[in-house]
């Protein structure tokens, strides 16, 4: 049988059993919910919580469960649910816990860059609980940050100035925030003054950036100092990547192409509004660096063989130089094959250097390739394969849409079936069916090897609960199979799809056909399983006498004690149902 489907069914049954046997609404219940969340089943945790949360009259226990509910909602970005629960909280809900919930919601909104939503929660905190305390000051600074994440720099500056006059802050974190606002407002000289006394890594980083932007002619000095700071912070990733961002700016100002490529590869994915690095910046840097090195090496544009040779020579010595050459070939060669090879080797080099996310941004967020269809074909194949391996099925399917010609080392059949599976995984069932149907039309007869390639697509349809379409495809392939064994198995899977549609009588017939397809009196494990399923389907259809008859025949040929016990138990359940006709 289809193992993935069996596993999925088992998981569903376990979940239902879990829900049907609730524990007590106490610490044990909360531990169960926490275990589900940690195990990745947050929605199941919410279902358990909904079913088992104590009555609001049990105030202390109810509050603890409500806190868990908010934690799950916030983690899943379910803001409508957060707002609804906040509005419905009883008036006697503990003030300290309400503050905690609002703070968590505000922090989560800031983390995902939703400044407006963060301010909704922060305003509630400030209007209801502001008292000049340390917490109030923290909320006010978060308001400033909320403006920054939305690029509302003028509003951030006004809020910052009000805060500064009211509280006269001197702590280190305030200086960091103050400097950031000034840098974003285009006042680097003022920012330099704010952080001038700071000796921390963050302070030194901000100081270097402020110095560079206020005095661009200091780029060479900044590079020297930033390289030293990058070495000091190499084990502290968050600050280190921002130091490399300073190096990228300084390298661009000083036209140091080698350093610029190295820095941009490290910082292209940086999420910090102080910097605005784009994929096109790295493309330009690659080309400038590649052209510069080509001139130094006396290479001629168009002599692709020589360019590839020198790239290979530098592969281990300087991967960034190698990638720059590949990028230059990919963008400027007059030969189609050379361009494709340049792109392929650039992607492979980035992947081998463990910065493949940079490659995705480089190709998929560049103005050079405004649409997926405008990407080089070799890039679409490569990125799709990596996206599929990373379980980003939607992207993998988008990248290969319309690519009828298979990639190298793959047959047309394999490629068509792969695209069909990708479409189904991505939820585009109609497209997947079209591709599968077109492939099936090419076969007069289907042997075992071909079936092994085609059947997984149908299993995918079953897993996606597209049982009507799956049944139709199984029925089509059944007629073309040249193997009795495979026909027997396909009948079983056809029965599964009919059973999933609650067509119990049809399912029972197909299970029985599967059981005796090779021999009417077959008693192997396949036949026993098919008959057992048939009996279950007959019982669901109300054909109790027929179900009993099939179970009794199974008992006569089943020797395994556990299977016999299961059949006997099912027979007892049938007796409880009472007699029924054996005909529709």
C-alpha positions, 0 to 999 in steps of 0.5 A: 500500500501507499506508505505515505498515505498510511502514515498520514492516516495514522497521524490523523487517528492519533490526533483524534484519539488525543482530542477524544481523551482530554486530560484535566485542565491543570499543569499536565494539560498545559504540558501537553499543549507545550509539547504539541507546540514544540513538536510543531503541531501548533494548530492541534495544540489550539484545538486541545486548548479550545476543547479543554480550557477551564471555565472562566469561573476557574479564574486562575487556571483559565488565565494560565491557559489564556496566556498559552493561547496568546503565545500560540496566536502571536507565534503564528501571526494570527493578529485578528485572533489576538485582537478579538481575544484582547477585546473579550478579556474580562475586566478583572484579567490580571493587569500585569499579565495583560501588559505582558500580552500586549508587550509580546504582541508589540515585539512580535509585530516589530520583529516582522516589520509591522510598525503600524500594528506594533503601535496599536499595542504600544498605544494601549500600553501607554494610554492605560499603564504609562507612569514614568517607569522603566517600562514606560520608557521602553514602550516609548523607544519601541514607538520610535523603532516602529516608525523606523521599520516603516521608513517613517524617519520624520516621525521617528525623529519627532518622537525621539526628540520628545523622548530626549527632552522628557527623559534626558537619557544617557544609557548605551541603548539610547545612544544606539537608537539615537544614532540610527535615527540620525543616520536614517535622517541623513545627519551622519555628523550628528550621529558620529557625535552621539556615539563618539564615546562608545567602545562597544562593538555596536558603538564602534560599528555605528561610529565607522558608518557615521564617519564614512557617511559624513566624510566619504574621503575617509573610506580607506581609513574606514576600510582598515578599521572595519576589517580589524573590527570584522576580525574581532567580531567574526564569532558574533554574526549579527554585528559582524555582518553589519560591519561587513555592510560598512565595508561594502559602502566603503569599498564602493566609494574607494572602487575596491571591486574585490572587497566590494564583491566579498562584502556584498556576498556577505551582506546582500541578505542583511535585514537592516534599514540602515543599508539598502543593498540590492541584487543589482548591486552584486551583479554590477560588482561582479561584472566590474571585478571580472572585467578588471581582472580580465584586463589585468590578465590580458583576456579578450572579450569573446575568448570564453575558453580562456575566461573559463580556464582562468576562472578554474585556476582561481577556483580555490585561491579566490572563489569571489574572483571566480564567481565574478568571471562566471557572472561576466561570462553569463551576462556578456558572452555572445555564445548561448552555451557559454552564457548558460555555462557561466550561470550554471557555474556561478550558481554551483560556486555559490551553493558550494560556498554555502551562500545559496540564499544569495544566489536566489536573491541575485536571480529572483530579485534583480531588475535584470530578470523581472519575471520567472520566465525571463531567467536563463533556462539553466538557472530555472532548472537549478533553482527549481531543484534546490527549492524542491529539496528545501521543500519550497514546492510552490517556488519550484513549480513556478520556476519550471512552468512552461519548460517543456524541454527536460534538463540534461540527463533527464528524459522527456517522460521523467521531466513531464512527471516531475512537473506534474508532481510539482504542480500537484504539490503546489496545489495546481491540481488541474495543471498536474492532471493535464501533464499526467494525462498527456503522458499517459496518452503516449503509452499503449501498454505500461510495464512495471518500470513505467508504472513505478514512475507514473504511479507516484503522481497518482499517490500524490493526488490521493495525498492531496485528497483529489480522490475523484481525479486519482480514481480516474487516473488509476482506472486509465492505467489499469487498462494499460498494465501488462502485469497482473500483479500491478493490476491487483495493486491498482485495484486496491488503490482505486478502492482507497479513493472510493472509500475516501469518497464514502462510496463504501459499496464500490470500495468493497467490490474493488477490494474484493476484486484486488484480493482474488485478481491473481487467484480466486482463493488467494490467501497471501497477506495482500489478499487478507488485507484487501478482504479485511478492508472490504469487510470494513467497507461493507459494514460502513455500507450497512451490509452487515451480513456480507461483512460478517461473511467476509470476516468469517472467511478471513478467520478460516485462513488467518493464523496470526494471533493479533490479526485473528483478535482484530477480526474477532473484535470487529465481528463482535461490533457487527453483532451489536449493529444487528442483522441487515440485508446483504443487498443494496 
